[in-house]
Amino acid sequence: MKILVINCGSSSLKYQLFDMDENKLLAKGICDKIGNELSGFKYVVITGIDEDGKEIEAKEFEKLHIADHSVAIDLVLKKLVNKETGVIADIKEISAVGHRVLHGGEKFNGSVLVDEKVKEAIRECFDLGPLHNPANLMGIECCEKVMPRVPQVAVFDTGFHATMPDYAYMYALPYKYYEKYGIRRYGFHGTSHRFVSKRCIELLGGKAEGTRIVTCHLGNGSSISAVKDGKCLDTTMGVTPLEGIMMGTRCGSIDPAIVPIIMKKENLTPDEIDDVMNKQSGMLGVTEKTNDNREIEEMAKNGDKRAQLVESMLCHQLTKYIGGFAAAMGGVDAVVFTGGIGENNPHYRTRVAEKLAFLGTAIDEEANGKRGKEIEISVPGSKVKLFVIPTNEELMIAQDTFEIVSE
Ligand code: ADP
């Protein structure tokens, strides 16, 4: 069975086509700057697997005008069946489409087959996910138009966190704001936390009951989750993906009183302060140069004080969240690192493991030096196991879609 996975943003559309019988990626790519005079179209065919198990890619780029998302999906489908570069003979081979949807509010605790009610519920969450949910719904509606009769499945970023108890998701604000506006912790990156925690449970022996895992998804956006008995107990992101650990351009948790203070001093509107916290803060805000962790690593090595400060802030915050979640779960059996930074930056992993040594973490520096593949990085006998597990949100979406349409 072939499953197409779509991640639709306001001016972009990412896609991946999976062959579920062989559990393999066939093609992927992105259409960006949709609606602009010159949009970009990237198409990548997976031609094989190299000795390290990495996919061998044949890439194609095109600059052309993509008027809207329906045109983009049409373009993707044409490319997938193209006689020369295609990977399937007919569009009919695509059995279902899985969509990444940011916000499911309180309605969904798992992935669902899309119908009118589901679309309405996604619409009801426009207020909570104003940048993503309208685009996600547009992606679903465009696919329905271009591929009528093909089942569509919605996979929510918030879904995995639906098991959080009320004492973890409630904020100590007047209760009426929860009732009137749904102000509570929802959490994000759920597909990634679910993917890596599931894999971690397999590595720990396969039984979810009794396991206590902290999953650290560290990328441009970052979040950390406490996963007890295979279920999310708590996570760092909140009503929106701004709360928690500092990120590339997002400030993470700050004293909320800072918001009115800066608004008054700098004469900012709510939208402007929102922009400051989401796009001008985090690693970019502190270095005043870059949000790219690779550049920060290089700058820090060359003695740049701000880059060194960012590294120390991040390690300190990581340690606090992991330690806090360990306490909330009554202990911790494993810590998982994933995402662009989590998978590739051994330096943070070493520093955090050293600080958490009192909990029983002992890192194996040789294993920790290997980049970008699944590996246990704690020494044998380490009380708390440490793993690097590359995330694969698209595969998780494809697996959910496969399960739902196979029922
Ligand atoms: P997103 O949240 O957009 O999916 P990613 O998970 O791709 O982001 O993470 C992007 C971050 O990962 C960037 O800060 C980037 O510098 C960092 N990163 C990616 N590859 C490496 C690497 N090889 N070494 C260090 N950092 C890396």
Residues whose N, C-alpha, C, O or C-beta is under 5 A from the ligand:
A	BS01	ADP	L218 G219 N220 G221 N291 D292 N293 R294 G339 G340 I341 N344 N345
